[in-house]
Amino acid sequence: MMNRRLAVDFLDRVDPTLRDGLALYDMLGLARHQRLDGQVIQTLRAQGDEAAAALLATIPRDERVSRQDHLIQTPAGDLLVRAYRPRSSNGVLPALIWLHGGGMMFGSIEIDGPTCEGYAIALDCLVLSVQYRLAPEFRYPAAVDDCYAALAWSADHASELTLDPERIAIGGESAGAGLAAGTALLTRDRGGPRIAFQALAYPMLDDRNDTPSACEFDEIQSWSHQHNSSAWQALLGERAGGTDVEAYAAPARATDLSGLPPSLVQVGELDVLRDENIAYATRLMQAGVPTELHVYPGAYHGWDAAAPAAPLSVRGRDERSGSLLRALTR
């Protein structure tokens, strides 16, 4: 049962313009379930798909942007990548590989369609959205392998896609941001395609889930300590929190962050992931990686998606787009 005192204290600290957005967690069923496993995951997926379909039905397609689906051949089978391109741009464009959120267990490229259209227009770039495999059906390294495959494919097919292989950024939200960070480590270590920038919005980075913020924000009406624990167990099984977890799965485990691309890390003050995000950004700077860190007061996990019209949400999206635009136009 939720600790009443903790719940009240948490709500008192939330930015007033973001409080209505907490209803999203209840609508998705997350506020009612602390442990996420088995049938609960299947039920929440169905609820999430239904809620997303209803929401997307109210958002008109941006006709300034074209869509094209590509099926990439990988050792694990076909991988769907959806390309968004501004219709007004005919030349070679920079690219953003965008990875949806969802705690490694939920989400799809359909849900992130309006987001990708927005980036295509705001950045005048090609956006490539990746339908990576979800846990627990597909555990590590399935998702990060898919993301790396999409990155390698985009660079290999730069001419066909009319993109500039020297201006490819990668980014995402929550689980997607964690996968972006893992992919950046993977391509660095493999000598793979160069990433010009990584945009990490409240990334999942540390399977140990033991920082002060991870312990503080338990049983809250948002992404909680228990939710986060469930997500890592879905991805890693019994290995979660142990001694043999690779950095490509949990980037906070990396001992060397040098040679990574310039980075943006954004996180809310009231996010269970706050401290691991701040620590990762600090370590990036210490490793000589140009890094921006933004901590948003009164913001919980995924605040910009839950309350998109709130001033703090607009600010977060604008700062993310601004950082990406500066990186991709250099």
C-alpha positions as CSV (number, residue, x, y, z in Angstrom):
1,M,0.0,0.0,0.0
2,M,1.3,3.5,-0.8
3,N,2.7,5.4,2.1
4,R,0.2,8.3,2.5
5,R,2.8,10.7,3.9
6,L,5.2,10.0,1.0
7,A,2.5,10.5,-1.6
8,V,1.4,13.8,0.0
9,D,5.0,15.1,0.2
10,F,5.6,14.1,-3.4
11,L,2.5,15.9,-4.7
12,D,3.4,19.0,-2.7
13,R,6.8,19.1,-4.5
14,V,5.4,18.7,-8.0
15,D,5.2,21.8,-10.2
16,P,1.5,22.8,-10.0
17,T,1.3,23.0,-13.8
18,L,2.4,19.3,-14.0
19,R,0.1,17.8,-11.5
20,D,-2.7,17.0,-13.9
21,G,-0.2,15.1,-16.0
22,L,0.1,12.5,-13.2
23,A,-3.3,11.2,-14.4
24,L,-1.5,9.6,-17.3
25,Y,0.2,7.1,-15.0
26,D,-3.2,6.1,-13.6
27,M,-4.7,5.9,-17.1
28,L,-1.9,3.5,-18.2
29,G,-2.4,1.5,-15.0
30,L,1.1,2.1,-13.7
31,A,-0.2,3.9,-10.6
32,R,-2.2,0.8,-9.6
33,H,0.6,-1.7,-10.1
34,Q,4.0,-1.4,-8.4
35,R,5.3,-4.8,-9.5
36,L,5.3,-5.3,-13.3
37,D,5.6,-8.8,-14.5
38,G,3.7,-11.6,-16.3
39,Q,0.1,-10.9,-17.0
40,V,0.4,-7.4,-15.6
41,I,2.7,-6.4,-18.4
42,Q,0.3,-7.9,-21.0
43,T,-2.6,-6.0,-19.5
44,L,-0.7,-2.7,-19.3
45,R,0.4,-3.1,-22.9
46,A,-3.2,-3.6,-24.0
47,Q,-4.3,-0.6,-22.0
48,G,-1.4,1.5,-23.3
49,D,-2.1,0.6,-26.9
50,E,-5.8,1.5,-26.5
51,A,-5.0,4.8,-24.8
52,A,-2.4,5.6,-27.4
53,A,-4.7,4.8,-30.3
54,A,-7.4,7.1,-28.8
55,L,-4.9,9.9,-28.3
56,L,-3.4,9.6,-31.8
57,A,-6.9,9.7,-33.3
58,T,-7.1,13.3,-32.0
59,I,-3.8,14.4,-33.4
60,P,-3.8,15.1,-37.2
61,R,-0.9,13.9,-39.2
62,D,1.6,16.6,-40.1
63,E,1.3,16.7,-43.9
64,R,4.6,18.6,-44.1
65,V,6.3,15.3,-43.2
66,S,6.4,12.1,-45.3
67,R,6.7,8.6,-43.8
68,Q,8.4,5.6,-45.2
69,D,8.9,2.2,-43.6
70,H,12.0,0.1,-44.0
71,L,12.6,-3.5,-43.0
72,I,16.2,-4.1,-42.1
73,Q,17.6,-7.6,-42.4
74,T,19.3,-8.6,-39.1
75,P,20.5,-11.9,-37.8
76,A,17.5,-11.9,-35.5
77,G,15.0,-11.2,-38.3
78,D,13.4,-8.1,-39.9
79,L,13.6,-4.8,-38.0
80,L,11.2,-2.1,-38.7
81,V,12.5,1.5,-39.0
82,R,10.2,4.3,-39.9
83,A,11.7,7.3,-41.7
84,Y,10.2,10.8,-41.4
85,R,11.4,13.5,-43.8
86,P,10.3,17.1,-44.3
87,R,8.6,17.3,-47.7
88,S,10.2,20.8,-48.3
89,S,13.8,19.4,-48.0
90,N,15.2,17.7,-51.1
91,G,18.9,17.7,-50.4
92,V,21.2,15.7,-48.1
93,L,19.9,16.0,-44.5
94,P,21.3,15.3,-41.0
95,A,19.6,12.4,-39.2
96,L,18.2,11.7,-35.8
97,I,17.8,8.1,-34.7
98,W,14.9,8.2,-32.2
99,L,14.2,5.5,-29.7
100,H,10.8,5.4,-27.9
101,G,10.4,5.1,-24.2
102,G,8.4,2.5,-22.2
103,G,10.5,1.0,-19.5
104,M,12.0,-1.6,-22.0
105,M,8.6,-3.4,-21.8
106,F,6.2,-1.0,-23.5
107,G,5.9,1.5,-26.3
108,S,6.1,1.5,-30.1
109,I,7.0,3.7,-33.0
110,E,3.3,4.4,-33.5
111,I,3.1,6.2,-30.2
112,D,6.1,8.4,-31.0
113,G,4.8,9.4,-34.5
114,P,3.9,13.0,-33.6
115,T,7.1,13.4,-31.7
116,C,9.2,12.3,-34.7
117,E,7.2,14.5,-37.1
118,G,7.9,17.4,-34.7
119,Y,11.7,16.7,-34.8
120,A,11.7,16.4,-38.5
121,I,10.3,19.9,-38.9
122,A,12.1,21.6,-36.0
123,L,15.5,20.2,-37.0
124,D,15.0,20.0,-40.8
125,C,16.3,16.4,-40.6
126,L,15.5,12.8,-41.4
127,V,14.2,11.1,-38.3
128,L,14.5,7.3,-38.1
129,S,12.3,5.6,-35.5
130,V,13.2,2.1,-34.4
131,Q,10.8,-0.7,-33.4
132,Y,13.3,-2.5,-31.1
133,R,12.3,-5.7,-29.4
134,L,10.7,-5.5,-26.0
135,A,11.4,-7.3,-22.7
136,P,10.7,-9.7,-21.1
137,E,10.1,-11.7,-24.3
138,F,13.4,-10.4,-25.7
139,R,16.0,-9.8,-23.0
140,Y,19.4,-8.1,-23.3
141,P,21.1,-7.7,-25.8
142,A,18.1,-7.8,-28.2
143,A,17.0,-4.2,-27.9
144,V,20.5,-2.6,-28.0
145,D,21.4,-4.9,-30.9
146,D,18.4,-3.6,-32.8
147,C,19.3,0.0,-32.1
148,Y,22.9,-0.6,-33.3
149,A,21.7,-2.4,-36.4
150,A,19.5,0.7,-37.2
151,L,22.5,3.0,-36.7
152,A,24.8,0.8,-38.9
153,W,22.1,0.5,-41.6
154,S,21.5,4.2,-41.7
155,A,25.2,4.9,-42.2
156,D,25.6,2.2,-44.8
157,H,22.6,3.4,-46.7
158,A,23.3,7.2,-46.4
159,S,23.3,7.7,-50.1
160,E,20.0,5.9,-50.6
161,L,18.5,7.8,-47.6
162,T,20.1,11.1,-48.7
163,L,21.5,11.7,-45.2
164,D,24.9,13.0,-44.1
165,P,26.7,10.1,-42.3
166,E,28.8,12.7,-40.4
167,R,25.7,14.3,-38.9
168,I,23.8,11.4,-37.3
169,A,22.5,12.0,-33.8
170,I,20.8,9.5,-31.5
171,G,18.3,10.1,-28.8
172,G,15.3,9.0,-26.9
173,E,13.3,9.2,-23.7
174,S,13.6,7.0,-20.6
175,A,14.3,3.4,-21.8
176,G,14.9,4.8,-25.3
177,A,17.5,7.2,-23.9
178,G,19.2,4.4,-22.0
179,L,19.3,2.4,-25.3
180,A,20.8,5.5,-27.0
181,A,23.5,5.7,-24.4
182,G,24.2,1.9,-24.7
183,T,24.3,2.2,-28.5
184,A,26.8,5.1,-28.3
185,L,29.1,2.9,-26.1
186,L,28.7,0.0,-28.5
187,T,29.5,1.9,-31.6
188,R,32.5,3.5,-29.9
189,D,33.9,0.1,-28.9
190,R,33.2,-1.6,-32.2
191,G,34.6,1.3,-34.3
192,G,31.1,1.6,-35.8
193,P,29.4,4.7,-37.3
194,R,30.2,8.0,-35.8
195,I,27.5,9.6,-33.7
196,A,27.5,13.4,-33.7
197,F,25.4,13.9,-30.6
198,Q,23.3,12.0,-28.0
199,A,20.2,13.5,-26.6
200,L,19.3,11.6,-23.4
201,A,15.9,12.5,-21.9
202,Y,15.7,11.0,-18.3
203,P,17.6,7.9,-19.4
204,M,17.4,4.5,-17.7
205,L,21.1,3.9,-17.0
206,D,21.6,1.9,-13.8
207,D,20.1,-1.6,-13.1
208,R,21.3,-1.4,-9.5
209,N,18.5,1.1,-8.7
210,D,20.1,2.1,-5.4
211,T,20.8,5.8,-5.6
212,P,19.2,8.2,-3.1
213,S,16.6,9.3,-5.6
214,A,15.8,5.7,-6.5
215,C,15.1,4.9,-2.9
216,E,13.3,8.1,-2.2
217,F,10.7,7.9,-4.9
218,D,9.1,4.6,-4.1
219,E,5.3,4.0,-4.3
220,I,4.6,7.3,-6.0
221,Q,2.1,8.2,-8.6
222,S,4.8,8.2,-11.4
223,W,7.6,5.9,-12.5
224,S,8.7,4.5,-9.1
225,H,11.5,2.5,-7.6
226,Q,9.4,-0.7,-7.9
227,H,8.5,0.0,-11.6
228,N,12.2,0.6,-12.3
229,S,13.2,-2.6,-10.6
230,S,10.6,-4.5,-12.6
231,A,11.9,-3.0,-15.9
232,W,15.5,-4.1,-15.2
233,Q,14.4,-7.6,-14.2
234,A,12.4,-7.9,-17.4
235,L,15.5,-6.9,-19.4
236,L,18.2,-8.7,-17.5
237,G,16.4,-11.4,-15.5
238,E,18.3,-12.6,-12.4
239,R,21.4,-10.7,-13.5
240,A,19.8,-7.4,-12.7
241,G,21.7,-5.7,-9.9
242,G,24.4,-8.3,-9.9
243,T,28.1,-8.1,-10.8
244,D,28.1,-9.3,-14.4
245,V,26.0,-6.7,-16.1
246,E,27.5,-5.1,-19.3
247,A,27.6,-1.4,-19.9
248,Y,25.8,-1.8,-23.2
249,A,22.8,-2.9,-21.1
250,A,23.2,-0.4,-18.2
251,P,25.5,2.4,-19.3
252,A,26.1,3.6,-15.7
253,R,28.3,0.4,-15.5
254,A,30.8,1.7,-18.0
255,T,34.2,2.4,-16.5
256,D,35.4,4.6,-19.4
257,L,33.2,7.3,-20.9
258,S,35.9,8.9,-23.0
259,G,35.4,9.2,-26.8
260,L,31.6,9.4,-26.6
261,P,29.7,12.0,-28.6
262,P,28.7,15.4,-27.2
263,S,25.7,14.9,-24.9
264,L,22.6,16.3,-23.5
265,V,21.1,14.8,-20.3
266,Q,17.7,16.0,-19.0
267,V,16.0,14.9,-15.9
268,G,13.3,16.0,-13.4
269,E,14.1,16.9,-9.8
270,L,11.5,14.3,-8.6
271,D,12.5,11.5,-11.0
272,V,13.6,8.1,-9.6
273,L,16.4,8.3,-12.2
274,R,17.6,11.7,-11.1
275,D,20.8,10.8,-9.3
276,E,22.0,8.2,-11.9
277,N,21.4,10.8,-14.6
278,I,23.4,13.5,-12.8
279,A,26.2,11.1,-12.0
280,Y,26.4,10.0,-15.7
281,A,26.5,13.6,-17.0
282,T,29.2,14.4,-14.4
283,R,31.3,11.5,-15.5
284,L,30.9,12.4,-19.2
285,M,32.2,15.9,-18.4
286,Q,35.1,14.4,-16.4
287,A,35.9,12.2,-19.3
288,G,36.2,15.3,-21.6
289,V,32.9,14.8,-23.4
290,P,31.1,18.2,-24.0
291,T,27.9,17.7,-22.0
292,E,24.8,19.7,-21.1
293,L,22.9,18.8,-17.9
294,H,19.4,20.1,-17.2
295,V,17.6,19.3,-14.0
296,Y,14.0,20.5,-14.0
297,P,12.5,21.6,-10.6
298,G,9.2,20.0,-9.6
299,A,9.3,17.6,-12.6
300,Y,8.7,13.8,-12.3
301,H,9.6,11.1,-14.8
302,G,8.2,11.8,-18.3
303,W,6.7,15.1,-17.3
304,D,6.9,16.5,-20.8
305,A,4.9,13.7,-22.2
306,A,2.4,13.6,-19.4
307,A,1.7,17.4,-19.4
308,P,2.8,18.5,-22.9
309,A,1.3,22.0,-22.7
310,A,2.9,22.9,-19.3
311,P,5.6,25.6,-19.5
312,L,8.2,23.3,-18.0
313,S,7.4,20.7,-20.7
314,V,7.7,23.3,-23.5
315,R,11.0,24.4,-22.0
316,G,12.3,20.9,-21.9
317,R,11.4,20.1,-25.5
318,D,12.7,23.5,-26.7
319,E,16.0,22.9,-25.0
320,R,16.3,19.4,-26.4
321,S,15.5,20.6,-29.9
322,G,17.9,23.5,-29.6
323,S,20.8,21.3,-28.5
324,L,20.1,18.9,-31.4
325,L,19.9,21.7,-33.9
326,R,23.2,23.2,-32.8
327,A,24.9,19.8,-33.1
328,L,23.4,18.8,-36.4
329,T,24.1,22.2,-38.2
330,R,27.8,22.3,-37.2
